[in-house]
Amino acid sequence: MGTKQERAERLPKKIYETELFRLQGELVKLQEWVKVEGTRVIVVFEGRDAAGKGSTIKRVAEYLNPRLARIAALPAPTERQRGQWYFQRYIEQFPASGEIVLFDRSWYNRAGVERVMGFCTKAEYMRFLHQCPIFERLLIEDGILLRKYWFSVSDHEQEQRFRSRMQDPMRRWKLSPMDLESVSRWEEYSRAKDEMFLHTDIPEAPWYVVDSEDKRRARINMIAHLLSTIPYHEVQRVPLSLPPRPPSSGYQRTPLDMQTFVPDHAGTLPVAKK
């Protein structure tokens, strides 16, 4: 187990918010470039439980068009999917031309939680380590831009975040028995991650490690790096203009008392003092 350490210094909120907004503007430019060029982008988010993957994905996708940039967070496989080739259900989520897919965990489940928790056989695990680099090289050969990020957090910081979630009724849903199991299996997950990197950190699709002791820094660093690895540029957009409203043709609005409106709950709130 790692030794107890002080929490990482947080990036000041004002600096964080200013730079995050700037980077999100660049992500919008990237999305437009992907659309025009017909590029396909896959971004894989992996790492420890409570390492900040989900919150980073949320910031990446915040201003993107959900029709072009999708989040893929697959549930446990169905009985039918268990009888398929392992990678098959992930391929169904892959982007078409002009799309971005953000994988909130991915096919690397087999090298992590499935390996540690015994949800796959040793033969299935070894087959994955052999096939995964071949699989990813095929994706890249076909023109897909694949980026893989591992969010790294210390055991002490992870425990602090777990405790915080347990005490917060709005975030307790983020915790599952499987998440808590990762505390007692810290070293097993560490060994599984090292073995995974040994086999899948390939030149064509390297792993990029994100230090996530401070979530603000992690989000900024991850987004900035992603943008730096793709040769996008601002594309010319079709100019838009708001057309003039045509004169009335005699339409009469339905009387308000014939419609059912939601109650004005906002009107019952105390008025804030100016």
C-alpha positions in Angstrom: 0.0 0.0 0.0 1.2 3.6 -0.6 2.1 5.7 2.3 -0.2 8.4 3.6 0.5 11.8 2.0 -0.8 15.3 2.1 -3.4 16.2 -0.5 -2.1 17.8 -3.7 -2.3 21.5 -3.9 -5.5 22.5 -5.7 -5.3 24.6 -8.8 -7.0 28.0 -7.8 -10.6 28.0 -8.9 -10.5 31.2 -10.9 -7.5 30.0 -12.9 -9.1 26.6 -13.4 -12.4 27.9 -14.6 -10.8 30.4 -17.0 -8.5 27.8 -18.6 -11.2 25.1 -18.6 -13.6 27.4 -20.6 -10.8 28.2 -23.1 -10.0 24.5 -23.6 -13.7 23.7 -24.0 -13.8 26.3 -26.7 -11.0 24.4 -28.4 -12.9 21.2 -28.0 -15.8 22.7 -29.9 -13.4 23.7 -32.7 -12.0 20.1 -32.7 -15.6 18.8 -33.0 -16.3 21.0 -36.0 -13.0 19.8 -37.6 -13.8 16.2 -37.0 -17.2 16.7 -38.6 -15.9 18.5 -41.7 -13.0 16.1 -42.2 -15.0 13.0 -41.5 -12.6 11.9 -38.8 -13.3 9.2 -36.2 -12.1 9.7 -32.7 -12.1 7.3 -29.7 -11.0 8.5 -26.3 -10.6 5.8 -23.6 -10.9 6.8 -19.9 -9.5 4.2 -17.5 -8.1 4.3 -14.0 -8.7 3.7 -10.3 -12.2 4.0 -8.8 -12.8 7.7 -7.8 -9.9 8.9 -9.8 -11.9 11.5 -11.6 -12.7 9.9 -14.9 -16.4 10.6 -14.9 -16.0 14.3 -13.9 -13.4 14.8 -16.6 -15.6 13.2 -19.3 -18.4 15.5 -18.2 -16.2 18.6 -18.8 -15.0 17.3 -22.1 -18.6 16.7 -23.4 -20.2 19.7 -21.7 -20.4 22.0 -24.8 -20.1 19.4 -27.5 -23.0 18.3 -29.8 -24.3 15.1 -28.3 -25.2 13.9 -31.8 -21.5 14.0 -32.7 -19.8 13.4 -29.4 -21.2 10.4 -27.4 -20.3 8.9 -24.0 -20.2 5.1 -24.0 -20.6 3.7 -20.5 -21.6 0.1 -21.0 -23.4 -1.9 -18.3 -22.5 -5.5 -17.5 -22.7 -7.8 -20.5 -25.9 -9.7 -21.2 -26.0 -13.4 -21.5 -25.9 -13.1 -25.3 -23.0 -10.7 -25.2 -21.0 -13.1 -23.0 -21.2 -15.6 -26.0 -19.8 -13.0 -28.4 -16.2 -12.2 -29.3 -15.1 -10.1 -26.3 -14.5 -6.9 -28.3 -17.8 -7.1 -30.2 -20.1 -5.1 -27.9 -17.5 -2.3 -27.8 -17.2 -2.2 -31.5 -21.0 -1.5 -31.7 -20.3 1.8 -29.9 -17.6 3.0 -32.3 -17.8 6.3 -34.1 -18.9 6.7 -37.7 -17.4 9.4 -39.9 -17.4 12.8 -38.1 -18.0 11.4 -34.6 -16.3 11.3 -31.3 -16.9 8.6 -28.7 -15.7 8.9 -25.1 -15.4 5.5 -23.4 -16.1 5.7 -19.6 -14.3 2.5 -19.1 -13.8 0.2 -22.0 -12.6 -3.2 -23.3 -9.9 -2.8 -20.6 -12.4 -4.0 -18.0 -11.0 -7.5 -18.8 -7.5 -6.5 -17.8 -8.7 -4.8 -14.6 -11.9 -5.6 -12.7 -12.5 -8.9 -14.5 -9.0 -10.1 -13.9 -8.9 -9.0 -10.2 -12.4 -10.1 -9.3 -12.2 -13.4 -11.1 -15.0 -12.6 -13.7 -13.0 -14.1 -16.5 -10.8 -17.2 -16.8 -7.0 -17.1 -17.0 -7.3 -18.2 -20.7 -9.7 -15.4 -21.5 -7.4 -12.9 -19.8 -4.3 -14.1 -21.6 -6.2 -14.1 -24.9 -7.2 -10.4 -24.2 -3.6 -9.4 -23.6 -2.6 -11.0 -26.9 -5.5 -9.7 -29.0 -5.8 -6.2 -27.6 -2.6 -4.7 -29.3 -3.6 -6.4 -32.6 -7.2 -5.0 -32.2 -6.0 -1.5 -31.6 -3.5 -1.5 -34.4 -6.3 -2.5 -36.7 -8.3 0.5 -35.5 -5.5 2.9 -36.2 -4.7 1.3 -39.5 -8.3 2.0 -40.5 -7.9 5.7 -39.7 -9.4 5.9 -36.2 -7.7 8.3 -33.8 -7.4 6.4 -30.6 -6.3 8.1 -27.3 -6.0 6.2 -24.0 -5.8 7.9 -20.6 -5.2 6.3 -17.3 -6.2 8.4 -14.3 -3.8 7.8 -11.4 -4.6 8.5 -7.8 -3.0 7.4 -4.5 -4.6 5.0 -2.1 -5.0 7.7 0.5 -6.7 10.2 -1.8 -9.0 7.4 -3.1 -10.0 6.6 0.4 -10.7 10.3 1.2 -13.0 10.5 -1.9 -14.8 7.3 -0.9 -15.5 8.7 2.5 -16.7 12.0 1.1 -19.1 10.2 -1.2 -20.4 8.0 1.6 -21.4 11.1 3.6 -23.0 12.9 0.6 -26.5 11.7 -0.2 -26.3 13.3 -3.6 -23.2 11.3 -4.6 -23.7 8.0 -2.7 -25.0 6.4 -5.9 -21.4 6.7 -7.3 -20.3 4.0 -4.8 -20.9 0.3 -5.3 -19.7 -2.7 -3.3 -17.3 -3.3 -6.3 -15.8 0.2 -5.7 -15.3 -0.4 -2.0 -13.7 -3.8 -2.8 -11.0 -2.0 -4.6 -9.7 -0.6 -1.3 -8.8 -4.0 0.1 -7.5 -5.1 -3.3 -5.3 -2.1 -4.0 -2.1 -4.1 -4.7 -3.9 -6.6 -6.9 -5.3 -3.8 -9.0 -1.8 -2.3 -9.1 -0.3 -5.5 -10.4 -3.1 -5.9 -13.0 -2.5 -2.3 -14.2 1.3 -2.9 -14.5 0.7 -6.1 -16.5 -1.9 -4.4 -18.7 0.6 -1.6 -19.5 3.3 -4.1 -20.2 1.2 -5.6 -23.0 -0.9 -2.7 -24.3 1.3 0.4 -24.0 2.2 0.2 -27.7 3.8 2.9 -29.9 0.7 3.0 -32.1 -1.6 3.5 -29.1 0.3 4.5 -26.0 -1.1 5.0 -22.6 -1.1 8.5 -21.2 -1.1 8.7 -17.4 -3.0 11.6 -15.8 -2.0 12.5 -12.2 -5.4 12.9 -10.6 -4.5 13.9 -7.0 -6.1 17.2 -7.8 -9.1 16.8 -10.1 -8.9 20.3 -11.4 -5.3 19.9 -12.6 -6.2 16.4 -14.0 -9.1 17.8 -16.1 -7.0 20.7 -17.5 -4.0 18.5 -18.2 -6.0 15.7 -19.9 -7.9 18.1 -22.2 -4.9 20.1 -23.1 -3.0 17.0 -24.0 -5.8 15.5 -26.0 -6.0 18.7 -28.1 -2.2 18.7 -28.6 -2.2 15.2 -30.1 -4.8 16.0 -32.9 -3.8 18.3 -35.8 -7.2 20.1 -35.9 -7.7 23.6 -37.0 -10.6 26.1 -37.0 -12.9 25.4 -39.9 -15.0 27.9 -41.8 -18.6 27.8 -40.6 -21.6 28.5 -42.7 -22.7 32.1 -41.8 -26.1 32.2 -40.1 -28.7 35.0 -40.1 -32.0 35.2 -38.3 -34.8 35.5 -40.9 -37.4 38.3 -40.4 -40.6 37.2 -38.7 -43.5 37.1 -41.3 -46.6 39.1 -40.7 -49.5 37.4 -38.9 -51.8 35.3 -41.0 -54.6 35.4 -38.4 -53.4 32.7 -36.0 -55.1 32.9 -32.5 -53.3 31.3 -29.6 -55.2 28.7 -27.6 -56.6 30.3 -24.4 -54.2 29.7 -21.5 -57.0 28.4 -19.3 -57.5 25.5 -21.7 -54.0 24.2 -21.0 -52.5 22.6 -18.0 -49.4 24.4 -16.7 -47.0 23.2 -14.1 -47.4 24.9 -10.8 -45.2 28.0 -10.2 -43.0 26.5 -7.6 -40.4 29.2 -8.3 -42.9 31.8 -7.2 -43.1 30.3 -3.7 -39.4 30.8 -3.0 -38.3 33.7 -0.9 -37.1 36.7 -2.9 -33.4 37.2 -2.5 -32.5 40.6 -1.1 -30.7 42.9 -3.5 
